[in-house]
Amino acid sequence: MQIDKDMLNKFLGLSDEEFKKKVTDAAKTAGIENSKLNDIMKDTKHIKSMIGSMSEDDIKKALQSVGDEKIAQMIQNLQNKK
């Protein structure tokens, strides 16, 4: 999987509200519970910073841990929410 840096930068540049909605939708697709999502999404600036500082290999490893089928669903949901 090739990471599109421009797309990643646009994603990280979303308003906190829009970023939170997209991440929440994607996480729900991956099967993460709402209660965990609320705790995770309290500090969107930190999450953006963390993602922005990840190397391409780190991002690939994180995506691989979720699985190809879930990733495909998450990408499709994110694209449908544009």
N, CA, C and O atoms as a DFTB+ gen file, in Angstrom:
328 C
 N C O
     1  1       0.847      -1.180       0.000
     2  2       0.000       0.000       0.000
     3  2       0.889       1.238       0.000
     4  3       1.805       1.353       0.814
     5  1       0.618       2.146      -0.901
     6  2       1.362       3.400      -1.011
     7  2       0.615       4.485      -0.235
     8  3      -0.591       4.665      -0.403
     9  1       1.339       5.193       0.601
    10  2       0.734       6.269       1.387
    11  2       0.816       7.564       0.581
    12  3       1.904       7.990       0.194
    13  1      -0.321       8.180       0.332
    14  2      -0.378       9.451      -0.401
    15  2      -0.198      10.584       0.602
    16  3      -1.115      10.922       1.349
    17  1       1.014      11.169       0.605
    18  2       1.345      12.212       1.586
    19  2       0.441      13.434       1.447
    20  3       0.066      14.040       2.450
    21  1       0.087      13.801       0.218
    22  2      -0.797      14.958       0.019
    23  2      -2.166      14.709       0.638
    24  3      -2.728      15.582       1.300
    25  1      -2.700      13.504       0.416
    26  2      -4.006      13.163       0.978
    27  2      -3.927      13.118       2.505
    28  3      -4.842      13.569       3.194
    29  1      -2.834      12.574       3.023
    30  2      -2.655      12.514       4.468
    31  2      -2.596      13.928       5.057
    32  3      -3.211      14.198       6.089
    33  1      -1.863      14.818       4.408
    34  2      -1.759      16.193       4.889
    35  2      -3.107      16.919       4.847
    36  3      -3.423      17.700       5.745
    37  1      -3.898      16.660       3.805
    38  2      -5.240      17.253       3.728
    39  2      -6.117      16.722       4.864
    40  3      -6.875      17.469       5.482
    41  1      -5.998      15.431       5.123
    42  2      -6.764      14.802       6.198
    43  2      -6.391      15.419       7.540
    44  3      -7.265      15.739       8.346
    45  1      -5.094      15.586       7.778
    46  2      -4.635      16.170       9.038
    47  2      -4.968      17.654       9.142
    48  3      -4.991      18.214      10.238
    49  1      -5.226      18.290       7.993
    50  2      -5.563      19.706       7.974
    51  2      -7.043      20.002       8.145
    52  3      -7.446      21.165       8.176
    53  1      -7.857      18.955       8.257
    54  2      -9.293      19.155       8.481
    55  2      -9.528      19.854       9.813
    56  3      -8.694      19.789      10.716
    57  1     -10.659      20.514       9.925
    58  2     -11.026      21.090      11.225
    59  2     -11.114      19.953      12.231
    60  3     -11.316      18.797      11.857
    61  1     -10.960      20.285      13.509
    62  2     -11.015      19.245      14.542
    63  2     -12.339      18.485      14.499
    64  3     -12.372      17.268      14.679
    65  1     -13.421      19.210      14.260
    66  2     -14.750      18.579      14.219
    67  2     -14.863      17.594      13.048
    68  3     -15.330      16.468      13.218
    69  1     -14.432      18.030      11.862
    70  2     -14.510      17.164      10.687
    71  2     -13.557      15.978      10.814
    72  3     -13.905      14.855      10.449
    73  1     -12.363      16.230      11.330
    74  2     -11.380      15.163      11.556
    75  2     -11.962      14.118      12.507
    76  3     -11.884      12.916      12.251
    77  1     -12.544      14.592      13.602
    78  2     -13.127      13.690      14.598
    79  2     -14.227      12.838      13.985
    80  3     -14.304      11.640      14.258
    81  1     -15.078      13.437      13.162
    82  2     -16.169      12.692      12.535
    83  2     -15.626      11.609      11.604
    84  3     -16.098      10.473      11.633
    85  1     -14.647      11.954      10.788
    86  2     -14.096      10.974       9.847
    87  2     -13.383       9.836      10.570
    88  3     -13.534       8.672      10.199
    89  1     -12.605      10.168      11.601
    90  2     -11.908       9.129      12.357
    91  2     -12.909       8.249      13.095
    92  3     -12.751       7.029      13.142
    93  1     -13.929       8.857      13.665
    94  2     -14.952       8.103      14.379
    95  2     -15.677       7.146      13.440
    96  3     -15.892       5.984      13.786
    97  1     -16.056       7.623      12.259
    98  2     -16.726       6.760      11.272
    99  2     -15.831       5.592      10.871
   100  3     -16.289       4.453      10.780
   101  1     -14.551       5.882      10.631
   102  2     -13.614       4.830      10.229
   103  2     -13.401       3.836      11.368
   104  3     -13.341       2.629      11.134
   105  1     -13.287       4.329      12.584
   106  2     -13.076       3.454      13.738
   107  2     -14.277       2.549      13.982
   108  3     -14.118       1.378      14.328
   109  1     -15.471       3.089      13.804
   110  2     -16.674       2.267      13.951
   111  2     -16.668       1.132      12.932
   112  3     -17.064       0.009      13.245
   113  1     -16.222       1.424      11.720
   114  2     -16.112       0.398      10.684
   115  2     -15.144      -0.694      11.124
   116  3     -15.350      -1.873      10.839
   117  1     -14.089      -0.288      11.820
   118  2     -13.088      -1.242      12.294
   119  2     -13.557      -2.003      13.529
   120  3     -12.883      -2.928      13.983
   121  1     -14.717      -1.615      14.078
   122  2     -15.292      -2.336      15.200
   123  2     -14.911      -1.796      16.566
   124  3     -15.068      -2.494      17.568
   125  1     -14.414      -0.568      16.626
   126  2     -14.062       0.028      17.909
   127  2     -15.322       0.561      18.567
   128  3     -16.133       1.225      17.921
   129  1     -15.488       0.273      19.844
   130  2     -16.695       0.652      20.588
   131  2     -16.779       2.159      20.805
   132  3     -15.757       2.838      20.909
   133  1     -18.012       2.679      20.874
   134  2     -18.246       4.108      21.089
   135  2     -17.595       4.633      22.364
   136  3     -17.041       5.732      22.368
   137  1     -17.656       3.865      23.438
   138  2     -17.094       4.340      24.701
   139  2     -15.589       4.561      24.579
   140  3     -15.053       5.520      25.136
   141  1     -14.916       3.687      23.862
   142  2     -13.471       3.854      23.646
   143  2     -13.202       5.023      22.711
   144  3     -12.237       5.763      22.900
   145  1     -14.049       5.191      21.708
   146  2     -13.879       6.291      20.757
   147  2     -13.961       7.647      21.446
   148  3     -13.168       8.545      21.162
   149  1     -14.917       7.788      22.344
   150  2     -15.082       9.072      23.036
   151  2     -13.822       9.446      23.802
   152  3     -13.403      10.603      23.783
   153  1     -13.219       8.475      24.474
   154  2     -11.983       8.741      25.215
   155  2     -10.836       9.065      24.274
   156  3     -10.062       9.990      24.522
   157  1     -10.727       8.303      23.196
   158  2      -9.635       8.487      22.241
   159  2      -9.731       9.849      21.560
   160  3      -8.715      10.515      21.361
   161  1     -10.938      10.264      21.204
   162  2     -11.116      11.464      20.385
   163  2     -11.194      12.763      21.196
   164  3     -11.530      13.807      20.638
   165  1     -10.896      12.723      22.477
   166  2     -10.940      13.937      23.297
   167  2      -9.889      14.960      22.873
   168  3     -10.120      16.164      22.986
   169  1      -8.744      14.496      22.388
   170  2      -7.640      15.397      22.052
   171  2      -7.242      15.209      20.586
   172  3      -6.251      14.543      20.287
   173  1      -8.020      15.800      19.676
   174  2      -7.752      15.620      18.244
   175  2      -6.416      16.224      17.828
   176  3      -5.767      15.708      16.919
   177  1      -5.998      17.299      18.469
   178  2      -4.704      17.898      18.120
   179  2      -3.568      16.917      18.375
   180  3      -2.631      16.822      17.582
   181  1      -3.653      16.189      19.482
   182  2      -2.630      15.197      19.805
   183  2      -2.646      14.053      18.782
   184  3      -1.595      13.588      18.340
   185  1      -3.835      13.616      18.419
   186  2      -3.952      12.530      17.440
   187  2      -3.371      12.964      16.094
   188  3      -2.624      12.215      15.463
   189  1      -3.719      14.177      15.659
   190  2      -3.173      14.693      14.400
   191  2      -1.650      14.754      14.463
   192  3      -0.971      14.376      13.509
   193  1      -1.124      15.221      15.568
   194  2       0.325      15.321      15.741
   195  2       0.972      13.948      15.700
   196  3       2.014      13.756      15.073
   197  1       0.347      13.003      16.370
   198  2       0.869      11.641      16.413
   199  2       0.888      11.019      15.017
   200  3       1.891      10.432      14.613
   201  1      -0.216      11.145      14.284
   202  2      -0.292      10.592      12.928
   203  2       0.707      11.298      12.019
   204  3       1.385      10.657      11.216
   205  1       0.794      12.615      12.148
   206  2       1.704      13.392      11.311
   207  2       3.167      13.061      11.531
   208  3       3.992      13.249      10.636
   209  1       3.494      12.570      12.719
   210  2       4.891      12.247      13.018
   211  2       5.251      10.797      12.698
   212  3       6.411      10.402      12.811
   213  1       4.253      10.006      12.300
   214  2       4.513       8.601      11.970
   215  2       5.235       8.495      10.628
   216  3       4.965       9.259       9.701
   217  1       6.151       7.539      10.541
   218  2       6.804       7.265       9.270
   219  2       5.849       6.462       8.389
   220  3       4.842       5.936       8.862
   221  1       6.178       6.380       7.116
   222  2       5.340       5.602       6.204
   223  2       5.283       4.141       6.653
   224  3       4.229       3.510       6.569
   225  1       6.402       3.600       7.127
   226  2       6.419       2.217       7.619
   227  2       5.524       2.049       8.846
   228  3       4.832       1.040       8.978
   229  1       5.537       3.047       9.753
   230  2       4.676       2.982      10.931
   231  2       3.204       2.947      10.524
   232  3       2.412       2.183      11.076
   233  1       2.854       3.781       9.555
   234  2       1.467       3.833       9.081
   235  2       1.083       2.504       8.438
   236  3      -0.008       1.986       8.678
   237  1       1.973       1.958       7.627
   238  2       1.693       0.674       6.975
   239  2       1.492      -0.432       8.006
   240  3       0.581      -1.249       7.875
   241  1       2.343      -0.457       9.030
   242  2       2.215      -1.476      10.078
   243  2       0.883      -1.335      10.812
   244  3       0.220      -2.330      11.101
   245  1       0.499      -0.105      11.108
   246  2      -0.769       0.127      11.797
   247  2      -1.941      -0.346      10.934
   248  3      -2.874      -0.973      11.436
   249  1      -1.888      -0.046       9.646
   250  2      -2.958      -0.465       8.742
   251  2      -2.998      -1.979       8.592
   252  3      -4.078      -2.568       8.536
   253  1      -1.836      -2.613       8.527
   254  2      -1.787      -4.067       8.400
   255  2      -2.387      -4.764       9.612
   256  3      -2.979      -5.836       9.487
   257  1      -2.236      -4.158      10.782
   258  2      -2.775      -4.774      11.992
   259  2      -4.305      -4.786      11.987
   260  3      -4.925      -5.621      12.645
   261  1      -4.903      -3.865      11.250
   262  2      -6.364      -3.798      11.166
   263  2      -6.895      -4.836      10.175
   264  3      -7.957      -5.416      10.400
   265  1      -6.175      -5.072       9.091
   266  2      -6.587      -6.045       8.086
   267  2      -7.101      -5.380       6.825
   268  3      -7.725      -4.320       6.875
   269  1      -6.832      -6.013       5.696
   270  2      -7.170      -5.450       4.390
   271  2      -8.662      -5.212       4.194
   272  3      -9.062      -4.191       3.634
   273  1      -9.485      -6.151       4.652
   274  2     -10.934      -6.012       4.452
   275  2     -11.481      -4.809       5.215
   276  3     -12.271      -4.036       4.672
   277  1     -11.064      -4.649       6.468
   278  2     -11.516      -3.517       7.274
   279  2     -10.994      -2.203       6.693
   280  3     -11.710      -1.202       6.679
   281  1      -9.745      -2.205       6.212
   282  2      -9.164      -0.999       5.610
   283  2      -9.979      -0.595       4.385
   284  3     -10.290       0.583       4.211
   285  1     -10.324      -1.555       3.542
   286  2     -11.118      -1.266       2.348
   287  2     -12.467      -0.667       2.731
   288  3     -12.924       0.281       2.093
   289  1     -13.110      -1.210       3.768
   290  2     -14.391      -0.677       4.241
   291  2     -14.222       0.743       4.763
   292  3     -15.037       1.618       4.471
   293  1     -13.160       0.972       5.538
   294  2     -12.927       2.294       6.111
   295  2     -12.678       3.325       5.018
   296  3     -13.211       4.433       5.076
   297  1     -11.873       2.967       4.021
   298  2     -11.585       3.891       2.920
   299  2     -12.858       4.214       2.159
   300  3     -13.110       5.371       1.820
   301  1     -13.658       3.196       1.892
   302  2     -14.908       3.425       1.174
   303  2     -15.831       4.326       1.981
   304  3     -16.448       5.232       1.420
   305  1     -15.938       4.098       3.288
   306  2     -16.788       4.956       4.130
   307  2     -16.268       6.391       4.144
   308  3     -17.061       7.329       4.058
   309  1     -14.964       6.579       4.249
   310  2     -14.394       7.919       4.258
   311  2     -14.665       8.622       2.934
   312  3     -14.986       9.811       2.926
   313  1     -14.544       7.917       1.822
   314  2     -14.790       8.515       0.513
   315  2     -16.256       8.862       0.336
   316  3     -16.578       9.868      -0.296
   317  1     -17.146       8.054       0.876
   318  2     -18.579       8.311       0.773
   319  2     -19.012       9.495       1.615
   320  3     -20.076      10.061       1.365
   321  1     -18.229       9.884       2.596
   322  2     -18.582      10.962       3.512
   323  2     -18.095      12.325       3.011
   324  3     -18.298      13.331       3.691
   325  1     -17.462      12.379       1.845
   326  2     -16.918      13.642       1.321
   327  2     -17.989      14.661       1.063
   328  3     -17.692      15.771       0.622
